[in-house]
């Protein structure tokens, strides 16, 4: 689904909003290592040809510039970071 002509036309907005949300999380006790996923967001967007700076967020370019470049971690998959396992283990939610 990560491609410029995806059936989901708001990918750049959603991905940029994730970066926006994470901006400043260090002030709330998150270490930089907990926010390394931002590098992957930018890398996957670049790999897929999705221009995050073109999203409707007024500071999108600043958000992208504030993230280190990284190589995409191979083929994107739905649960690359095992969130399902981590979230289900930490809560009573099931997916």
C-alpha positions in Angstrom: 0.0 0.0 0.0 3.0 2.3 0.3 3.2 4.0 -3.1 2.4 7.4 -4.5 -0.7 6.3 -6.2 -2.0 4.1 -3.3 -5.7 3.6 -2.9 -5.2 5.4 0.4 -4.7 9.0 -0.8 -3.8 10.4 2.6 -0.7 8.3 3.4 1.6 11.4 3.4 -0.8 13.1 5.9 -1.0 10.1 8.2 2.7 9.4 8.2 3.5 13.1 8.8 1.0 13.2 11.6 2.8 10.3 13.3 6.0 12.3 13.1 4.1 15.4 14.5 2.8 13.4 17.4 6.2 12.1 18.2 7.8 15.5 18.1 8.6 16.5 21.6 7.9 13.2 23.2 11.3 13.3 24.8 9.8 15.9 27.2 7.4 13.2 28.4 10.1 10.7 29.3 10.6 8.8 26.0 14.2 8.1 25.2 15.5 8.7 21.7 15.7 4.9 21.3 12.0 4.6 21.8 11.4 7.0 19.0 13.8 5.5 16.4 10.7 4.3 14.5 10.5 7.8 13.1 13.6 7.1 11.0 11.7 4.2 9.5 8.7 6.3 8.7 10.8 8.7 6.7 12.8 5.9 5.0 9.7 4.0 4.0 8.1 7.1 2.6 11.2 7.9 0.6 11.5 4.3 -0.7 7.8 4.4 -1.7 8.0 7.8 -3.4 5.7 9.4 -0.9 6.5 13.1 -0.3 5.9 13.7 3.4 6.8 17.3 3.0 3.9 17.7 0.6 1.4 16.7 3.3 -1.1 19.4 4.5 0.7 19.9 7.8 2.2 23.4 7.8 5.5 22.2 9.4 5.8 18.9 7.5 9.2 19.8 5.9 10.6 20.7 9.3 9.4 17.4 10.8 11.0 15.4 8.0 14.2 17.4 8.3 14.3 16.7 12.0 14.5 12.9 11.5 17.7 11.2 10.7 17.9 9.4 7.4 17.8 5.7 7.6 17.5 2.8 5.3 14.1 1.1 5.1 14.1 -2.1 6.9 13.3 -4.3 3.9 9.8 -4.9 2.8 7.2 -3.2 4.8 4.9 -5.6 6.7 1.9 -5.0 8.9 3.6 -5.8 12.2 7.3 -5.2 11.7 7.9 -4.1 15.3 5.8 -6.8 16.9 3.4 -4.3 18.3 0.6 -6.8 18.4 2.7 -9.0 20.7 3.9 -6.1 22.8 0.5 -4.4 23.2 -1.4 -7.7 23.8 1.2 -8.7 26.4 0.9 -5.3 28.2 -2.9 -5.0 28.1 -6.0 -7.2 27.9 -6.7 -6.0 24.4 -6.7 -8.6 21.7 -6.2 -8.1 18.0 
